[in-house]
Amino acid sequence: GSDWTSKAIRTFREQNNPTNIQFFKNIDGGDFLRLLINSICIVGNSSVAIREASYLGVPAVNIGTRQSGRLRGTNAVDVGYDRLEILEAVKACIGKEKSVSSDLYGDGNSGKRIAEILATVKLTTNKKITF
């Protein structure tokens, strides 16, 4: 699906030459998170809307069924593929306060906790070499 989406975005850009939109093919991870935390709303079907945006409290419009079955914070609104439904959901996000941060997918400290556990556990191997 990403090839079709990329082609549709390129076609839109070429046909409309919008002056109020910036298009980026790739964004550094740190820059992406800075953009996300300062966003009014994220729109699409990426897990970032369900996971990171939930933690950051960024309102999200989740389009379609790609994220079906995943737990959601209060930030996410699920919509179908209908343009008007998507537009209404985006309009509802504009001017909306940030959602309450959700730790549904963690509190950002799992790496530290994992390292602390690994530092205290005796690690052993049970390998038999056969020839």
C-alpha positions in Angstrom: 0.0 0.0 0.0 2.9 2.4 0.6 3.8 2.6 -3.1 0.2 3.6 -4.0 0.2 6.2 -1.2 3.6 7.6 -2.2 2.5 7.9 -5.8 -0.8 9.6 -4.8 1.1 12.2 -2.7 3.6 12.9 -5.5 0.7 13.3 -8.0 -1.1 15.7 -5.6 2.1 17.7 -5.2 2.8 17.9 -8.9 -0.8 18.7 -9.9 -1.5 21.3 -7.1 1.9 22.7 -6.3 0.8 23.5 -2.7 2.8 26.3 -1.0 1.7 25.6 2.5 2.8 21.9 2.6 6.3 20.5 3.0 7.0 17.0 1.7 9.8 14.8 3.2 10.7 11.4 2.1 12.7 10.5 5.2 12.9 12.3 8.6 15.5 11.6 11.3 13.9 9.8 14.3 14.6 12.7 16.8 13.3 15.3 14.4 10.2 13.1 13.8 9.5 12.9 17.6 9.9 16.7 17.9 7.4 17.2 15.0 5.0 14.7 16.6 5.0 16.2 20.1 4.4 19.7 18.6 1.6 18.4 16.3 -2.1 19.3 16.6 -3.0 15.9 15.3 -1.5 12.9 13.5 -3.5 11.3 10.7 -2.9 7.9 9.1 -2.7 4.2 9.9 0.7 4.0 11.5 1.3 2.4 14.9 3.0 5.7 16.0 -0.6 7.2 16.4 -1.5 4.3 18.7 1.7 4.0 20.7 4.0 7.1 20.8 1.2 9.6 20.2 -0.8 8.0 23.0 2.1 8.4 25.4 2.7 12.0 24.2 -1.0 12.9 24.3 -1.1 13.9 20.7 -4.6 13.5 19.2 -4.7 10.8 16.4 -7.1 10.0 13.6 -6.5 6.3 12.8 -7.7 5.4 9.3 -8.9 1.9 8.4 -8.3 -1.5 9.9 -4.5 -1.8 9.9 -4.2 -1.2 13.7 -7.3 -3.4 14.5 -6.9 -5.3 17.8 -4.3 -2.9 19.3 -5.2 -1.3 22.6 -5.7 2.5 22.3 -5.3 5.4 24.6 -7.9 8.2 24.7 -6.0 10.1 22.0 -7.0 7.9 19.1 -10.2 8.1 17.0 -10.9 5.3 14.6 -12.4 6.1 11.2 -13.1 4.3 8.0 -11.8 5.3 4.5 -14.6 7.8 3.8 -13.1 11.3 3.1 -15.9 13.1 4.9 -15.5 10.9 8.0 -11.7 11.5 8.0 -12.3 15.3 7.5 -14.7 15.5 10.4 -12.4 13.6 12.7 -9.5 15.9 11.8 -11.6 19.0 12.4 -12.5 17.6 15.8 -8.8 17.3 16.7 -8.1 20.9 15.7 -8.3 23.1 18.7 -8.5 20.1 21.0 -6.2 20.0 24.0 -3.6 17.3 24.2 -4.9 14.1 25.6 -3.8 12.7 29.0 -0.6 10.8 28.5 -1.2 7.1 28.5 1.3 4.6 29.7 -0.7 1.8 28.0 2.5 0.8 26.1 5.0 1.7 28.8 6.3 4.7 30.7 9.5 5.2 28.8 11.7 3.5 31.5 11.6 -0.1 30.3 15.2 -0.1 29.1 16.5 1.0 32.4 14.4 -1.6 34.3 15.6 -4.4 31.9 19.2 -3.3 32.4 18.8 -3.4 36.2 17.3 -6.9 36.1 20.1 -8.1 33.7 22.7 -6.7 36.1 21.4 -8.8 39.0 20.6 -12.1 37.2 23.2 -14.8 37.0 23.6 -15.6 33.4 24.5 -19.2 32.5 25.0 -21.2 29.4 24.2 -24.8 28.8 25.9 -25.6 25.6 27.2 -28.9 24.5 29.7 -29.0 21.7 29.5 -32.2 19.6 31.7 -33.2 16.7 
